[in-house]
Amino acid sequence: MEDSKMVEKKDTKSVHRIIPCPDYDVTGVECWLSYMAERGYILRDGGVFRGIAAFDRCEPKKVRYRLQPAQKGFVIYDNDGPSDDEVELNGAFGWKYVAKYGVFNIYRADDMDAREMDTDTEVQAMAMNSLHRSQRFNIIWMSIWIIVYLAIVFTSQPFLSMVNRGSLISIALVLCVIIFIVTGLVKAVSLYRLRRKILDGDSLGSGTNWRRGARIYTVKAVVGIIAYVAMIVFGCMFILSDGVDRNQMPLSEYQGEVPFQTITDLVSCSDIQKVDNVDDDVNTISKWSDILWPENYKVYEYGDIVYTDGNICHGGLVITYHEAKNEWLANKLYQAYVQRAKHQSDYEKIDMKIAGLDDVDAYWDGSESVVMRKGRRLIVASFYMSGENRHEGDLEEWAGCIAVSLE
């Protein structure tokens, strides 16, 4: 008599396959796993992760698989299995726990005559009710996690995040999160329908043709896996990347020309004689490009402004420059800078008008800052000038000198 257990070949090899059915297609998964066993592939213990099944090669044989609702609460890994008591109880009737797929535990019976598991619809309904309660917790937890995740990602306004950390990374990250949410909602609805089916007296049963819709689901599963991995990768890239700090170098080493006025150009102001003690080995510049904002700069400069009356004002100037693909993007970025400033606890608006600009907004938020836009170009100038020698109205005159860059 042939041994009822699978006999592995000496040249055992493993294969990996994307499960062609979602976990809530209980009978479809069961039939597919049995089909794989008939082809000589047995599901490895703990061999399911993120919808990918690992099989060991063995002698082809008919076996039965059954999926049972997992009654645990929130789980992180697909292979979080049932309790030892549950495994022992089912094992006594010929069913061996193999792996966990989604919210279901997978059991296998090598004996085709083994007694069915939980054929009583009331018992199945109790298990599904427990699963339903745990799923509600999972949905709430997932929603909180996504809200916190997006809040961290876009804490400095979406357009600021895009221009500083990369538009493609930001957009891809949002799309991945959307896919993640939609997938979770679809699964929750499907499990709800399955629960209603059992409560109406239908058994989970077996015998579904798993090939129906398998190709479409496989494509969806691949997209889901890619989205899951991409969300983690793009999330890390988003957090770690910052255009402002990329390619930062001393101004003395920068060989190109900047498309805007700098602190030394303030000498064009009527009451400034010269700008002294400008050390380009200390002052820095960053330049980066983006698909939506092709040209971006950030310059940190320190120096002394010498007025025509001999008085000196010590401080520095920080200029951020952006050139957008179109005027709409430039306007959105302008609004984002203004909104971010208004959320600062020490924000105080400064009245200012500069002729020839489309938009201008001045304020105090720890420094005197002016946001200026004309067409597709935008400049944010922050003046860190201190001392009793400041002249009245010099901020507007300095900003006007910088605004010349946008003409």
MARNUNU-979351 format. One record per residue (C-alpha): residue in three letters; x, y, z. Coordinates in nm, 3 decimals. Example, Ala and Ser with C-alpha at 12.3 -4.5 7.8 and 13.67 -1.06 7.14 Angstrom:
% residues 2
{aa:ALA | east:1.230 | north:-0.450 | up:0.780}
{aa:SER | east:1.367 | north:-0.106 | up:0.714}
//
This chain:
% residues 407
{aa:MET | east:0.000 | north:0.000 | up:0.000}
{aa:GLU | east:0.135 | north:0.338 | up:-0.100}
{aa:ASP | east:0.237 | north:0.559 | up:0.189}
{aa:SER | east:-0.023 | north:0.826 | up:0.254}
{aa:LYS | east:0.244 | north:1.094 | up:0.303}
{aa:MET | east:0.417 | north:1.280 | up:0.027}
{aa:VAL | east:0.757 | north:1.135 | up:-0.056}
{aa:GLU | east:1.006 | north:1.397 | up:-0.160}
{aa:LYS | east:1.240 | north:1.323 | up:-0.446}
{aa:LYS | east:1.611 | north:1.310 | up:-0.383}
{aa:ASP | east:1.665 | north:1.603 | up:-0.617}
{aa:THR | east:1.424 | north:1.819 | up:-0.419}
{aa:LYS | east:1.379 | north:2.159 | up:-0.572}
{aa:SER | east:1.164 | north:2.449 | up:-0.467}
{aa:VAL | east:0.952 | north:2.673 | up:-0.684}
{aa:HIS | east:0.764 | north:2.993 | up:-0.613}
{aa:ARG | east:0.430 | north:3.087 | up:-0.759}
{aa:ILE | east:0.197 | north:3.383 | up:-0.720}
{aa:ILE | east:-0.127 | north:3.247 | up:-0.577}
{aa:PRO | east:-0.384 | north:3.307 | up:-0.856}
{aa:CYS | east:-0.673 | north:3.368 | up:-0.616}
{aa:PRO | east:-0.727 | north:3.611 | up:-0.330}
{aa:ASP | east:-0.744 | north:3.460 | up:0.018}
{aa:TYR | east:-1.118 | north:3.523 | up:0.040}
{aa:ASP | east:-1.170 | north:3.299 | up:-0.267}
{aa:VAL | east:-1.148 | north:3.007 | up:-0.028}
{aa:THR | east:-1.245 | north:2.726 | up:-0.264}
{aa:GLY | east:-1.033 | north:2.867 | up:-0.545}
{aa:VAL | east:-0.719 | north:2.860 | up:-0.331}
{aa:GLU | east:-0.798 | north:2.511 | up:-0.206}
{aa:CYS | east:-0.843 | north:2.375 | up:-0.559}
{aa:TRP | east:-0.527 | north:2.542 | up:-0.688}
{aa:LEU | east:-0.312 | north:2.403 | up:-0.407}
{aa:SER | east:-0.454 | north:2.054 | up:-0.471}
{aa:TYR | east:-0.383 | north:2.097 | up:-0.841}
{aa:MET | east:-0.022 | north:2.191 | up:-0.766}
{aa:ALA | east:0.013 | north:1.878 | up:-0.549}
{aa:GLU | east:-0.110 | north:1.664 | up:-0.839}
{aa:ARG | east:0.165 | north:1.819 | up:-1.049}
{aa:GLY | east:0.426 | north:1.729 | up:-0.788}
{aa:TYR | east:0.452 | north:2.048 | up:-0.584}
{aa:ILE | east:0.367 | north:2.050 | up:-0.215}
{aa:LEU | east:0.318 | north:2.374 | up:-0.023}
{aa:ARG | east:0.611 | north:2.429 | up:0.211}
{aa:ASP | east:0.549 | north:2.480 | up:0.582}
{aa:GLY | east:0.512 | north:2.853 | up:0.635}
{aa:GLY | east:0.556 | north:2.891 | up:0.261}
{aa:VAL | east:0.324 | north:3.186 | up:0.193}
{aa:PHE | east:0.430 | north:3.548 | up:0.210}
{aa:ARG | east:0.258 | north:3.849 | up:0.051}
{aa:GLY | east:0.061 | north:3.628 | up:-0.186}
{aa:ILE | east:0.361 | north:3.425 | up:-0.305}
{aa:ALA | east:0.364 | north:3.051 | up:-0.233}
{aa:ALA | east:0.679 | north:2.841 | up:-0.197}
{aa:PHE | east:0.654 | north:2.474 | up:-0.300}
{aa:ASP | east:0.886 | north:2.177 | up:-0.254}
{aa:ARG | east:0.909 | north:1.922 | up:-0.534}
{aa:CYS | east:0.764 | north:1.580 | up:-0.446}
{aa:GLU | east:0.590 | north:1.280 | up:-0.598}
{aa:PRO | east:0.257 | north:1.379 | up:-0.754}
{aa:LYS | east:-0.033 | north:1.277 | up:-0.535}
{aa:LYS | east:-0.389 | north:1.375 | up:-0.457}
{aa:VAL | east:-0.426 | north:1.567 | up:-0.131}
{aa:ARG | east:-0.683 | north:1.802 | up:0.011}
{aa:TYR | east:-0.634 | north:2.157 | up:0.131}
{aa:ARG | east:-0.873 | north:2.356 | up:0.343}
{aa:LEU | east:-0.872 | north:2.722 | up:0.447}
{aa:GLN | east:-0.998 | north:2.812 | up:0.791}
{aa:PRO | east:-1.066 | north:3.170 | up:0.912}
{aa:ALA | east:-0.788 | north:3.289 | up:1.139}
{aa:GLN | east:-0.939 | north:3.406 | up:1.466}
{aa:LYS | east:-0.648 | north:3.618 | up:1.583}
{aa:GLY | east:-0.655 | north:3.994 | up:1.595}
{aa:PHE | east:-0.410 | north:4.218 | up:1.418}
{aa:VAL | east:-0.125 | north:4.032 | up:1.248}
{aa:ILE | east:0.178 | north:4.159 | up:1.063}
{aa:TYR | east:0.322 | north:3.859 | up:0.882}
{aa:ASP | east:0.137 | north:3.617 | up:0.656}
{aa:ASN | east:0.280 | north:3.318 | up:0.845}
{aa:ASP | east:0.139 | north:3.412 | up:1.186}
{aa:GLY | east:-0.033 | north:3.081 | up:1.251}
{aa:PRO | east:-0.308 | north:2.941 | up:1.471}
{aa:SER | east:-0.271 | north:2.848 | up:1.836}
{aa:ASP | east:-0.097 | north:2.525 | up:1.936}
{aa:ASP | east:-0.427 | north:2.385 | up:2.067}
{aa:GLU | east:-0.595 | north:2.445 | up:1.731}
{aa:VAL | east:-0.309 | north:2.282 | up:1.543}
{aa:GLU | east:-0.313 | north:1.983 | up:1.777}
{aa:LEU | east:-0.691 | north:1.942 | up:1.755}
{aa:ASN | east:-0.702 | north:1.951 | up:1.376}
{aa:GLY | east:-0.394 | north:1.731 | up:1.356}
{aa:ALA | east:-0.580 | north:1.462 | up:1.548}
{aa:PHE | east:-0.828 | north:1.441 | up:1.260}
{aa:GLY | east:-0.560 | north:1.422 | up:0.991}
{aa:TRP | east:-0.525 | north:1.791 | up:0.906}
{aa:LYS | east:-0.179 | north:1.946 | up:0.925}
{aa:TYR | east:-0.134 | north:2.320 | up:0.951}
{aa:VAL | east:0.086 | north:2.438 | up:0.665}
{aa:ALA | east:0.083 | north:2.814 | up:0.627}
{aa:LYS | east:-0.122 | north:3.130 | up:0.657}
{aa:TYR | east:-0.256 | north:3.317 | up:0.357}
{aa:GLY | east:-0.406 | north:3.656 | up:0.430}
{aa:VAL | east:-0.666 | north:3.605 | up:0.703}
{aa:PHE | east:-0.697 | north:3.228 | up:0.656}
{aa:ASN | east:-0.499 | north:2.933 | up:0.790}
{aa:ILE | east:-0.413 | north:2.664 | up:0.535}
{aa:TYR | east:-0.441 | north:2.297 | up:0.636}
{aa:ARG | east:-0.353 | north:1.987 | up:0.436}
{aa:ALA | east:-0.478 | north:1.630 | up:0.462}
{aa:ASP | east:-0.270 | north:1.364 | up:0.292}
{aa:ASP | east:-0.547 | north:1.115 | up:0.362}
{aa:MET | east:-0.832 | north:1.170 | up:0.116}
{aa:ASP | east:-1.071 | north:1.007 | up:0.365}
{aa:ALA | east:-0.989 | north:1.247 | up:0.649}
{aa:ARG | east:-1.294 | north:1.401 | up:0.809}
{aa:GLU | east:-1.389 | north:1.745 | up:0.679}
{aa:MET | east:-1.309 | north:2.047 | up:0.895}
{aa:ASP | east:-1.597 | north:2.250 | up:1.042}
{aa:THR | east:-1.869 | north:2.142 | up:0.799}
{aa:ASP | east:-2.126 | north:2.288 | up:1.038}
{aa:THR | east:-2.218 | north:2.634 | up:0.901}
{aa:GLU | east:-2.279 | north:2.761 | up:1.254}
{aa:VAL | east:-1.921 | north:2.680 | up:1.352}
{aa:GLN | east:-1.795 | north:2.848 | up:1.033}
{aa:ALA | east:-2.014 | north:3.149 | up:1.106}
{aa:MET | east:-1.864 | north:3.180 | up:1.456}
{aa:ALA | east:-1.514 | north:3.174 | up:1.306}
{aa:MET | east:-1.610 | north:3.434 | up:1.044}
{aa:ASN | east:-1.764 | north:3.658 | up:1.312}
{aa:SER | east:-1.436 | north:3.648 | up:1.503}
{aa:LEU | east:-1.251 | north:3.723 | up:1.181}
{aa:HIS | east:-1.490 | north:4.007 | up:1.106}
{aa:ARG | east:-1.415 | north:4.169 | up:1.444}
{aa:SER | east:-1.041 | north:4.140 | up:1.394}
{aa:GLN | east:-1.072 | north:4.281 | up:1.042}
{aa:ARG | east:-1.246 | north:4.590 | up:1.175}
{aa:PHE | east:-0.949 | north:4.646 | up:1.403}
{aa:ASN | east:-0.712 | north:4.592 | up:1.108}
{aa:ILE | east:-0.898 | north:4.848 | up:0.896}
{aa:ILE | east:-0.892 | north:5.105 | up:1.175}
{aa:TRP | east:-0.522 | north:5.041 | up:1.236}
{aa:MET | east:-0.445 | north:5.062 | up:0.864}
{aa:SER | east:-0.639 | north:5.389 | up:0.832}
{aa:ILE | east:-0.454 | north:5.544 | up:1.125}
{aa:TRP | east:-0.120 | north:5.429 | up:0.987}
{aa:ILE | east:-0.192 | north:5.572 | up:0.643}
{aa:ILE | east:-0.313 | north:5.904 | up:0.785}
{aa:VAL | east:-0.002 | north:5.937 | up:1.000}
{aa:TYR | east:0.217 | north:5.826 | up:0.710}
{aa:LEU | east:0.074 | north:6.085 | up:0.471}
{aa:ALA | east:0.079 | north:6.353 | up:0.742}
{aa:ILE | east:0.452 | north:6.296 | up:0.790}
{aa:VAL | east:0.512 | north:6.287 | up:0.417}
{aa:PHE | east:0.324 | north:6.607 | up:0.342}
{aa:THR | east:0.376 | north:6.794 | up:0.665}
{aa:SER | east:0.538 | north:7.079 | up:0.472}
{aa:GLN | east:0.266 | north:7.106 | up:0.203}
{aa:PRO | east:0.249 | north:6.868 | up:-0.098}
{aa:PHE | east:0.404 | north:7.108 | up:-0.348}
{aa:LEU | east:0.694 | north:7.191 | up:-0.117}
{aa:SER | east:0.753 | north:6.820 | up:-0.064}
{aa:MET | east:0.745 | north:6.759 | up:-0.437}
{aa:VAL | east:0.990 | north:7.032 | up:-0.530}
{aa:ASN | east:1.235 | north:6.953 | up:-0.250}
{aa:ARG | east:1.220 | north:6.573 | up:-0.248}
{aa:GLY | east:1.121 | north:6.489 | up:-0.604}
{aa:SER | east:0.791 | north:6.501 | up:-0.790}
{aa:LEU | east:0.815 | north:6.147 | up:-0.927}
{aa:ILE | east:0.891 | north:6.000 | up:-0.584}
{aa:SER | east:0.607 | north:6.197 | up:-0.423}
{aa:ILE | east:0.348 | north:6.107 | up:-0.688}
{aa:ALA | east:0.454 | north:5.742 | up:-0.698}
{aa:LEU | east:0.434 | north:5.724 | up:-0.319}
{aa:VAL | east:0.079 | north:5.860 | up:-0.317}
{aa:LEU | east:-0.027 | north:5.617 | up:-0.592}
{aa:CYS | east:0.118 | north:5.325 | up:-0.395}
{aa:VAL | east:-0.071 | north:5.431 | up:-0.084}
{aa:ILE | east:-0.394 | north:5.461 | up:-0.288}
{aa:ILE | east:-0.345 | north:5.110 | up:-0.428}
{aa:PHE | east:-0.280 | north:4.985 | up:-0.076}
{aa:ILE | east:-0.602 | north:5.145 | up:0.050}
{aa:VAL | east:-0.816 | north:5.023 | up:-0.241}
{aa:THR | east:-0.682 | north:4.669 | up:-0.206}
{aa:GLY | east:-0.765 | north:4.669 | up:0.164}
{aa:LEU | east:-1.118 | north:4.798 | up:0.102}
{aa:VAL | east:-1.185 | north:4.540 | up:-0.170}
{aa:LYS | east:-1.069 | north:4.264 | up:0.061}
{aa:ALA | east:-1.284 | north:4.394 | up:0.348}
{aa:VAL | east:-1.595 | north:4.401 | up:0.127}
{aa:SER | east:-1.525 | north:4.051 | up:-0.008}
{aa:LEU | east:-1.480 | north:3.910 | up:0.343}
{aa:TYR | east:-1.805 | north:4.076 | up:0.448}
{aa:ARG | east:-1.987 | north:3.906 | up:0.159}
{aa:LEU | east:-1.829 | north:3.573 | up:0.246}
{aa:ARG | east:-1.943 | north:3.615 | up:0.605}
{aa:ARG | east:-2.297 | north:3.694 | up:0.491}
{aa:LYS | east:-2.293 | north:3.385 | up:0.270}
{aa:ILE | east:-2.206 | north:3.163 | up:0.565}
{aa:LEU | east:-2.459 | north:3.334 | up:0.792}
{aa:ASP | east:-2.723 | north:3.260 | up:0.527}
{aa:GLY | east:-2.648 | north:2.890 | up:0.567}
{aa:ASP | east:-2.407 | north:2.826 | up:0.279}
{aa:SER | east:-2.091 | north:2.627 | up:0.347}
{aa:LEU | east:-1.747 | north:2.733 | up:0.239}
{aa:GLY | east:-1.740 | north:2.411 | up:0.036}
{aa:SER | east:-1.493 | north:2.327 | up:-0.236}
{aa:GLY | east:-1.475 | north:2.268 | up:-0.608}
{aa:THR | east:-1.452 | north:2.620 | up:-0.753}
{aa:ASN | east:-1.274 | north:2.651 | up:-1.086}
{aa:TRP | east:-0.970 | north:2.849 | up:-0.980}
{aa:ARG | east:-0.867 | north:2.913 | up:-1.342}
{aa:ARG | east:-1.156 | north:3.152 | up:-1.389}
{aa:GLY | east:-1.014 | north:3.500 | up:-1.349}
{aa:ALA | east:-0.674 | north:3.364 | up:-1.241}
{aa:ARG | east:-0.481 | north:3.560 | up:-1.504}
{aa:ILE | east:-0.648 | north:3.889 | up:-1.413}
{aa:TYR | east:-0.596 | north:3.833 | up:-1.041}
{aa:THR | east:-0.232 | north:3.736 | up:-1.096}
{aa:VAL | east:-0.174 | north:4.067 | up:-1.271}
{aa:LYS | east:-0.346 | north:4.247 | up:-0.983}
{aa:ALA | east:-0.137 | north:4.053 | up:-0.733}
{aa:VAL | east:0.185 | north:4.148 | up:-0.911}
{aa:VAL | east:0.077 | north:4.513 | up:-0.911}
{aa:GLY | east:-0.008 | north:4.485 | up:-0.540}
{aa:ILE | east:0.330 | north:4.333 | up:-0.455}
{aa:ILE | east:0.513 | north:4.597 | up:-0.657}
{aa:ALA | east:0.305 | north:4.872 | up:-0.494}
{aa:TYR | east:0.378 | north:4.733 | up:-0.145}
{aa:VAL | east:0.753 | north:4.720 | up:-0.208}
{aa:ALA | east:0.750 | north:5.053 | up:-0.391}
{aa:MET | east:0.565 | north:5.221 | up:-0.106}
{aa:ILE | east:0.839 | north:5.116 | up:0.136}
{aa:VAL | east:1.119 | north:5.210 | up:-0.104}
{aa:PHE | east:0.969 | north:5.542 | up:-0.210}
{aa:GLY | east:0.882 | north:5.620 | up:0.152}
{aa:CYS | east:1.244 | north:5.573 | up:0.257}
{aa:MET | east:1.367 | north:5.770 | up:-0.045}
{aa:PHE | east:1.121 | north:6.049 | up:0.033}
{aa:ILE | east:1.225 | north:6.075 | up:0.396}
{aa:LEU | east:1.598 | north:6.052 | up:0.324}
{aa:SER | east:1.608 | north:6.272 | up:0.015}
{aa:ASP | east:1.612 | north:6.650 | up:0.029}
{aa:GLY | east:1.692 | north:6.858 | up:-0.275}
{aa:VAL | east:1.808 | north:7.145 | up:-0.057}
{aa:ASP | east:2.096 | north:6.940 | up:0.076}
{aa:ARG | east:2.181 | north:6.764 | up:-0.250}
{aa:ASN | east:2.496 | north:6.880 | up:-0.428}
{aa:GLN | east:2.562 | north:7.146 | up:-0.167}
{aa:MET | east:2.901 | north:7.309 | up:-0.219}
{aa:PRO | east:3.092 | north:7.625 | up:-0.127}
{aa:LEU | east:3.010 | north:7.915 | up:-0.356}
{aa:SER | east:3.380 | north:7.945 | up:-0.435}
{aa:GLU | east:3.367 | north:7.602 | up:-0.604}
{aa:TYR | east:3.055 | north:7.669 | up:-0.808}
{aa:GLN | east:3.146 | north:7.731 | up:-1.173}
{aa:GLY | east:2.805 | north:7.828 | up:-1.313}
{aa:GLU | east:2.600 | north:8.142 | up:-1.296}
{aa:VAL | east:2.301 | north:8.183 | up:-1.068}
{aa:PRO | east:1.984 | north:8.328 | up:-1.229}
{aa:PHE | east:1.913 | north:8.568 | up:-0.944}
{aa:GLN | east:2.067 | north:8.847 | up:-0.739}
{aa:THR | east:2.278 | north:8.756 | up:-0.436}
{aa:ILE | east:2.395 | north:8.944 | up:-0.129}
{aa:THR | east:2.674 | north:9.117 | up:-0.320}
{aa:ASP | east:2.417 | north:9.260 | up:-0.562}
{aa:LEU | east:2.256 | north:9.455 | up:-0.280}
{aa:VAL | east:2.521 | north:9.716 | up:-0.348}
{aa:SER | east:2.285 | north:9.839 | up:-0.621}
{aa:CYS | east:2.055 | north:9.970 | up:-0.349}
{aa:SER | east:2.073 | north:10.349 | up:-0.315}
{aa:ASP | east:2.195 | north:10.366 | up:0.047}
{aa:ILE | east:2.446 | north:10.076 | up:0.039}
{aa:GLN | east:2.810 | north:10.151 | up:-0.029}
{aa:LYS | east:2.936 | north:9.793 | up:-0.037}
{aa:VAL | east:2.890 | north:9.442 | up:0.093}
{aa:ASP | east:3.196 | north:9.336 | up:0.289}
{aa:ASN | east:3.338 | north:9.019 | up:0.449}
{aa:VAL | east:3.165 | north:8.783 | up:0.204}
{aa:ASP | east:3.346 | north:8.450 | up:0.232}
{aa:ASP | east:3.247 | north:8.220 | up:-0.052}
{aa:ASP | east:3.437 | north:7.936 | up:0.112}
{aa:VAL | east:3.178 | north:7.950 | up:0.391}
{aa:ASN | east:2.875 | north:8.051 | up:0.186}
{aa:THR | east:2.711 | north:7.758 | up:0.009}
{aa:ILE | east:2.491 | north:7.682 | up:-0.290}
{aa:SER | east:2.270 | north:7.386 | up:-0.377}
{aa:LYS | east:2.133 | north:7.317 | up:-0.722}
{aa:TRP | east:1.889 | north:7.045 | up:-0.825}
{aa:SER | east:1.642 | north:6.963 | up:-1.097}
{aa:ASP | east:1.295 | north:6.812 | up:-1.099}
{aa:ILE | east:1.056 | north:6.701 | up:-1.370}
{aa:LEU | east:0.803 | north:6.971 | up:-1.273}
{aa:TRP | east:1.052 | north:7.231 | up:-1.148}
{aa:PRO | east:1.352 | north:7.200 | up:-1.386}
{aa:GLU | east:1.576 | north:7.457 | up:-1.217}
{aa:ASN | east:1.613 | north:7.504 | up:-0.841}
{aa:TYR | east:1.873 | north:7.675 | up:-0.624}
{aa:LYS | east:1.930 | north:7.750 | up:-0.259}
{aa:VAL | east:2.206 | north:7.987 | up:-0.153}
{aa:TYR | east:2.327 | north:8.067 | up:0.198}
{aa:GLU | east:2.535 | north:8.387 | up:0.219}
{aa:TYR | east:2.679 | north:8.583 | up:0.507}
{aa:GLY | east:2.833 | north:8.928 | up:0.495}
{aa:ASP | east:2.834 | north:9.286 | up:0.623}
{aa:ILE | east:2.626 | north:9.557 | up:0.458}
{aa:VAL | east:2.809 | north:9.888 | up:0.469}
{aa:TYR | east:2.577 | north:10.188 | up:0.430}
{aa:THR | east:2.682 | north:10.507 | up:0.259}
{aa:ASP | east:2.683 | north:10.680 | up:0.599}
{aa:GLY | east:2.946 | north:10.433 | up:0.724}
{aa:ASN | east:2.720 | north:10.228 | up:0.947}
{aa:ILE | east:2.747 | north:9.848 | up:0.922}
{aa:CYS | east:2.472 | north:9.586 | up:0.940}
{aa:HIS | east:2.584 | north:9.228 | up:1.008}
{aa:GLY | east:2.388 | north:8.927 | up:0.890}
{aa:GLY | east:2.309 | north:8.700 | up:0.604}
{aa:LEU | east:2.076 | north:8.623 | up:0.318}
{aa:VAL | east:1.915 | north:8.292 | up:0.219}
{aa:ILE | east:1.763 | north:8.273 | up:-0.127}
{aa:THR | east:1.556 | north:7.986 | up:-0.265}
{aa:TYR | east:1.485 | north:7.996 | up:-0.638}
{aa:HIS | east:1.247 | north:7.782 | up:-0.841}
{aa:GLU | east:1.154 | north:7.780 | up:-1.208}
{aa:ALA | east:0.842 | north:7.575 | up:-1.274}
{aa:LYS | east:0.721 | north:7.401 | up:-1.589}
{aa:ASN | east:0.423 | north:7.631 | up:-1.604}
{aa:GLU | east:0.271 | north:7.928 | up:-1.426}
{aa:TRP | east:0.009 | north:7.717 | up:-1.247}
{aa:LEU | east:0.277 | north:7.514 | up:-1.069}
{aa:ALA | east:0.467 | north:7.828 | up:-0.979}
{aa:ASN | east:0.153 | north:7.982 | up:-0.830}
{aa:LYS | east:0.078 | north:7.666 | up:-0.629}
{aa:LEU | east:0.433 | north:7.663 | up:-0.493}
{aa:TYR | east:0.405 | north:8.031 | up:-0.403}
{aa:GLN | east:0.085 | north:7.963 | up:-0.209}
{aa:ALA | east:0.250 | north:7.667 | up:-0.035}
{aa:TYR | east:0.538 | north:7.883 | up:0.090}
{aa:VAL | east:0.295 | north:8.147 | up:0.217}
{aa:GLN | east:0.072 | north:7.891 | up:0.388}
{aa:ARG | east:0.368 | north:7.724 | up:0.557}
{aa:ALA | east:0.480 | north:8.059 | up:0.694}
{aa:LYS | east:0.133 | north:8.139 | up:0.827}
{aa:HIS | east:0.137 | north:7.818 | up:1.030}
{aa:GLN | east:0.449 | north:7.931 | up:1.218}
{aa:SER | east:0.383 | north:8.043 | up:1.575}
{aa:ASP | east:0.585 | north:8.364 | up:1.532}
{aa:TYR | east:0.435 | north:8.459 | up:1.195}
{aa:GLU | east:0.367 | north:8.829 | up:1.148}
{aa:LYS | east:0.267 | north:8.977 | up:0.816}
{aa:ILE | east:0.464 | north:9.270 | up:0.672}
{aa:ASP | east:0.294 | north:9.502 | up:0.425}
{aa:MET | east:0.492 | north:9.524 | up:0.104}
{aa:LYS | east:0.432 | north:9.599 | up:-0.263}
{aa:ILE | east:0.684 | north:9.552 | up:-0.543}
{aa:ALA | east:0.592 | north:9.674 | up:-0.889}
{aa:GLY | east:0.614 | north:9.431 | up:-1.179}
{aa:LEU | east:0.552 | north:9.110 | up:-0.982}
{aa:ASP | east:0.250 | north:8.881 | up:-1.007}
{aa:ASP | east:0.258 | north:8.797 | up:-0.635}
{aa:VAL | east:0.450 | north:8.915 | up:-0.333}
{aa:ASP | east:0.413 | north:8.838 | up:0.036}
{aa:ALA | east:0.639 | north:8.954 | up:0.318}
{aa:TYR | east:0.637 | north:8.837 | up:0.677}
{aa:TRP | east:0.835 | north:8.776 | up:0.992}
{aa:ASP | east:0.878 | north:8.412 | up:1.103}
{aa:GLY | east:1.210 | north:8.427 | up:1.282}
{aa:SER | east:1.359 | north:8.626 | up:0.998}
{aa:GLU | east:1.234 | north:8.885 | up:0.751}
{aa:SER | east:1.121 | north:8.688 | up:0.448}
{aa:VAL | east:0.975 | north:8.785 | up:0.113}
{aa:VAL | east:0.812 | north:8.544 | up:-0.132}
{aa:MET | east:0.805 | north:8.680 | up:-0.487}
{aa:ARG | east:0.662 | north:8.532 | up:-0.807}
{aa:LYS | east:0.649 | north:8.640 | up:-1.166}
{aa:GLY | east:0.531 | north:8.398 | up:-1.432}
{aa:ARG | east:0.699 | north:8.060 | up:-1.389}
{aa:ARG | east:0.974 | north:8.184 | up:-1.158}
{aa:LEU | east:0.970 | north:8.215 | up:-0.782}
{aa:ILE | east:1.212 | north:8.353 | up:-0.522}
{aa:VAL | east:1.200 | north:8.323 | up:-0.144}
{aa:ALA | east:1.444 | north:8.566 | up:0.018}
{aa:SER | east:1.508 | north:8.548 | up:0.392}
{aa:PHE | east:1.708 | north:8.836 | up:0.541}
{aa:TYR | east:1.897 | north:8.777 | up:0.866}
{aa:MET | east:2.017 | north:9.133 | up:0.916}
{aa:SER | east:2.056 | north:9.259 | up:1.272}
{aa:GLY | east:2.182 | north:9.562 | up:1.451}
{aa:GLU | east:2.080 | north:9.912 | up:1.548}
{aa:ASN | east:2.211 | north:10.049 | up:1.220}
{aa:ARG | east:1.923 | north:9.922 | up:1.008}
{aa:HIS | east:1.767 | north:10.192 | up:0.794}
{aa:GLU | east:1.392 | north:10.238 | up:0.783}
{aa:GLY | east:1.239 | north:10.077 | up:0.474}
{aa:ASP | east:1.555 | north:9.890 | up:0.380}
{aa:LEU | east:1.374 | north:9.552 | up:0.368}
{aa:GLU | east:1.149 | north:9.666 | up:0.083}
{aa:GLU | east:1.448 | north:9.817 | up:-0.099}
{aa:TRP | east:1.653 | north:9.499 | up:-0.058}
{aa:ALA | east:1.362 | north:9.284 | up:-0.176}
{aa:GLY | east:1.323 | north:9.513 | up:-0.476}
{aa:CYS | east:1.689 | north:9.456 | up:-0.567}
{aa:ILE | east:1.638 | north:9.081 | up:-0.551}
{aa:ALA | east:1.309 | north:9.107 | up:-0.747}
{aa:VAL | east:1.501 | north:9.240 | up:-1.044}
{aa:SER | east:1.606 | north:8.877 | up:-1.101}
{aa:LEU | east:1.248 | north:8.788 | up:-1.199}
{aa:GLU | east:1.211 | north:9.050 | up:-1.469}
//
